[in-house]
Amino acid sequence: MNDIEMAFSLAQQYHGNQMYGNKPYIYHLQEVLRLCQEANLPIEYQITAILHDIIEDTECTHETIKRLFGHDIWDAVRHITHLKNEDYFENYLPKVKENNISKNIKLFDLLSNLEHAILNPSKYSKLIKKYQKALFILIN
């Protein structure tokens, strides 16, 4: 099993029955990965794309990520993980920007989320504004 397959296996194990709208959560991870692959980003970015929500949304631990994928991917996942006590704009996004891998994956994550939200703008208008503001912060 290669690292991409191992990351998907871990994501499937931990995200399990979580949903992304009306689709299995793994769909969102595949979309973020697709954006990375279309940009020809290195394997570390692709693995982080698959794992970017695993600490934040599941019981998976930092230790598991570090043991299976090494320091660089663990560090990127650590930077992209939004902690419950972190203000999104004041603390979280500046932390994401500290790591180049996490910054790029967060941009793709936001693009994927925005693409999903604009399909139903009346339902997701607040999220659309949040994603737009976050994109602006990350690219400046």
C-alpha positions as CSV (number, residue, x, y, z in Angstrom):
1,M,0.0,0.0,0.0
2,N,1.4,3.4,-1.0
3,D,1.1,6.5,1.2
4,I,-1.9,7.9,-0.7
5,E,-3.7,4.6,-0.3
6,M,-2.7,4.5,3.4
7,A,-4.0,8.0,3.9
8,F,-7.3,7.2,2.3
9,S,-7.6,4.0,4.3
10,L,-7.0,6.0,7.5
11,A,-9.4,8.8,6.5
12,Q,-12.1,6.2,5.7
13,Q,-11.5,4.4,9.0
14,Y,-11.8,7.6,11.0
15,H,-14.3,9.7,9.1
16,G,-16.5,6.6,8.6
17,N,-20.1,7.6,8.2
18,Q,-19.6,11.4,8.3
19,M,-21.3,13.3,5.6
20,Y,-20.4,16.3,3.4
21,G,-23.8,17.6,2.5
22,N,-25.5,14.6,1.1
23,K,-22.3,12.8,0.1
24,P,-19.9,10.7,2.1
25,Y,-17.2,12.9,3.7
26,I,-14.5,11.1,1.7
27,Y,-15.9,12.9,-1.3
28,H,-14.7,16.2,0.0
29,L,-11.2,14.8,0.7
30,Q,-11.1,13.4,-2.9
31,E,-12.0,16.9,-4.2
32,V,-9.3,18.6,-2.2
33,L,-6.8,15.9,-3.4
34,R,-8.0,16.4,-7.0
35,L,-7.2,20.1,-6.8
36,C,-3.7,19.3,-5.5
37,Q,-3.1,16.8,-8.3
38,E,-4.3,19.2,-10.9
39,A,-1.7,21.7,-9.6
40,N,1.0,19.0,-9.7
41,L,1.7,19.4,-6.0
42,P,4.2,17.0,-4.4
43,I,3.0,13.9,-2.5
44,E,3.3,15.5,0.9
45,Y,0.6,18.0,-0.2
46,Q,-1.6,15.3,-1.5
47,I,-1.4,13.2,1.7
48,T,-2.1,16.3,3.7
49,A,-5.1,17.0,1.5
50,I,-6.6,13.6,2.4
51,L,-5.8,14.1,6.1
52,H,-6.6,17.8,6.6
53,D,-9.7,17.3,8.7
54,I,-8.8,14.0,10.5
55,I,-7.6,15.5,13.8
56,E,-10.3,18.2,13.9
57,D,-13.3,16.0,13.1
58,T,-12.4,12.5,14.4
59,E,-10.7,10.7,17.2
60,C,-7.4,10.3,15.3
61,T,-4.4,11.6,17.2
62,H,-1.4,13.6,16.3
63,E,0.8,10.7,17.3
64,T,-0.9,8.4,14.8
65,I,-0.3,10.9,11.9
66,K,3.4,11.4,12.9
67,R,4.0,7.6,13.3
68,L,2.5,6.7,9.9
69,F,3.5,9.7,7.8
70,G,6.4,11.4,9.5
71,H,7.2,14.9,10.8
72,D,6.5,17.0,7.7
73,I,3.0,15.7,7.1
74,W,2.2,15.7,10.8
75,D,3.3,19.4,11.1
76,A,1.1,20.4,8.1
77,V,-1.9,18.5,9.6
78,R,-1.2,20.2,13.0
79,H,-1.2,23.6,11.4
80,I,-4.4,23.0,9.4
81,T,-6.3,21.7,12.4
82,H,-8.8,24.2,13.8
83,L,-8.8,23.8,17.5
84,K,-12.1,24.4,19.4
85,N,-10.7,27.4,21.4
86,E,-9.1,29.1,18.4
87,D,-10.7,32.2,16.9
88,Y,-11.0,31.3,13.2
89,F,-9.7,34.7,11.8
90,E,-7.5,35.9,14.6
91,N,-5.7,32.7,15.5
92,Y,-6.4,29.8,13.2
93,L,-5.8,31.3,9.8
94,P,-2.5,33.0,10.9
95,K,-1.4,29.5,12.2
96,V,-2.3,27.9,8.8
97,K,-0.2,30.5,7.0
98,E,2.9,29.4,9.0
99,N,3.2,26.2,7.1
100,N,3.3,26.3,3.3
101,I,1.7,22.9,2.9
102,S,-1.2,23.7,5.2
103,K,-1.7,27.1,3.6
104,N,-2.0,25.6,0.1
105,I,-4.3,22.8,1.3
106,K,-6.5,25.2,3.2
107,L,-6.8,27.3,0.0
108,F,-8.0,24.1,-1.9
109,D,-10.2,23.2,1.1
110,L,-11.9,26.6,0.9
111,L,-12.3,26.4,-2.8
112,S,-14.0,23.0,-2.4
113,N,-16.2,24.3,0.4
114,L,-17.1,27.4,-1.6
115,E,-17.9,25.3,-4.7
116,H,-20.3,23.3,-2.5
117,A,-21.9,26.3,-0.8
118,I,-22.6,28.3,-4.0
119,L,-24.9,25.5,-5.2
120,N,-27.3,26.7,-2.5
121,P,-26.5,30.3,-1.7
122,S,-29.6,31.1,0.3
123,K,-28.8,28.3,2.7
124,Y,-25.0,29.0,2.9
125,S,-24.8,32.7,2.5
126,K,-22.9,33.2,5.8
127,L,-20.5,30.4,5.0
128,I,-19.8,31.9,1.6
129,K,-18.8,35.2,3.1
130,K,-16.6,33.4,5.7
131,Y,-14.9,31.4,2.9
132,Q,-14.4,34.5,0.8
133,K,-12.8,36.4,3.8
134,A,-10.6,33.4,4.6
135,L,-9.4,33.2,1.0
136,F,-8.5,36.9,1.1
137,I,-6.6,36.5,4.4
138,L,-4.6,33.4,3.1
139,I,-3.6,35.0,-0.2
140,N,-2.4,38.3,1.4
